[in-house]
Each structure stands twice: as structure tokens, then as C-alpha cells.
Amino acid sequence: MRQATNAAKLFDQIVAETPPQLKKQLDMSFAIADKLDATLKERGMTQREFARMIGHSEAEVSRWLSGTHNFTLSTLVNISVVLGVDVLNI
């Protein structure tokens, strides 16, 4: 039980020390990954099928869905065009 408490305290400390820009970047990356995952599931599309459609490897699509990928604007536009959905709303 004590280890869990120490781990929770350490986690809270790390979160508190994380710069707001990095927190926002992670929030946005996970939101994009969630949107992409939901869209693929909604259409019954596999990662492999989507990878072929967009011209990237299945491994790269898997990284996108992990939520930690640093997307380029070009990639976001390409995903939006191929799927016909806005993955980023400003």
C-alpha cells in the first residue's frame, strides 16, 4: 500500500512540474488519436487498410493511435482528407 502512495505522490509531482505547453501538446495528441481510432472503428476499417489509403506503414499508423505521436500539419491534413473528417478543430 505504501508503494502505491509513494508512486501516486511521485506522479502528482511530475504532473505539477510538467510545463503547460507540454500538457496541452499531450492532450491534443491523445484527442487526435482518439478521433482517429473512433473514425476507423466507426467505418469498420483496420489500421492496415487505413495505412494503405494514406500511403504510410501500418507501424506508423499504430504510433499515431498511441497518442504520443508529434503530428505535422501536413499529416493532419492528409488524414483529414483521406477520411473526410476534421481531426483538428481550432
Backbone hydrogen bonds, N-H to C=O, Kabsch-Sander energy under -0.5 kcal/mol:
donor,donor_aa,acceptor,acceptor_aa,energy
5,T,1,M,-1.8
6,N,2,R,-2.5
7,A,3,Q,-2.8
8,A,4,A,-2.4
9,K,5,T,-2.2
10,L,6,N,-2.5
11,F,7,A,-2.7
12,D,8,A,-2.5
13,Q,9,K,-2.2
14,I,10,L,-2.5
15,V,11,F,-2.6
16,A,12,D,-2.3
17,E,13,Q,-1.7
18,T,14,I,-0.7
18,T,15,V,-0.9
23,K,19,P,-2.0
24,K,20,P,-2.4
25,Q,21,Q,-2.3
26,L,22,L,-2.5
27,D,23,K,-2.6
28,M,24,K,-2.6
29,S,25,Q,-2.6
30,F,26,L,-2.6
31,A,27,D,-2.0
32,I,28,M,-2.5
33,A,29,S,-2.3
34,D,30,F,-2.6
35,K,31,A,-2.3
36,L,32,I,-2.8
37,D,33,A,-2.8
38,A,34,D,-2.7
39,T,35,K,-2.3
40,L,36,L,-2.4
41,K,37,D,-2.5
42,E,38,A,-2.7
43,R,39,T,-1.6
44,G,41,K,-1.1
45,M,40,L,-2.9
50,F,46,T,-2.4
51,A,47,Q,-2.8
52,R,48,R,-2.2
53,M,49,E,-2.2
54,I,50,F,-2.3
55,G,51,A,-1.3
56,H,51,A,-2.0
61,V,57,S,-2.0
62,S,58,E,-2.3
63,R,59,A,-1.8
64,W,60,E,-2.2
65,L,61,V,-2.1
66,S,62,S,-0.7
66,S,63,R,-0.8
67,G,63,R,-0.5
67,G,64,W,-1.2
68,T,63,R,-0.6
71,F,69,H,-1.2
76,L,72,T,-2.2
77,V,73,L,-2.4
78,N,74,S,-2.4
79,I,75,T,-2.7
80,S,76,L,-2.3
81,V,77,V,-2.5
82,V,78,N,-2.7
83,L,79,I,-2.5
84,G,80,S,-1.6
85,V,80,S,-1.1
87,V,85,V,-0.7
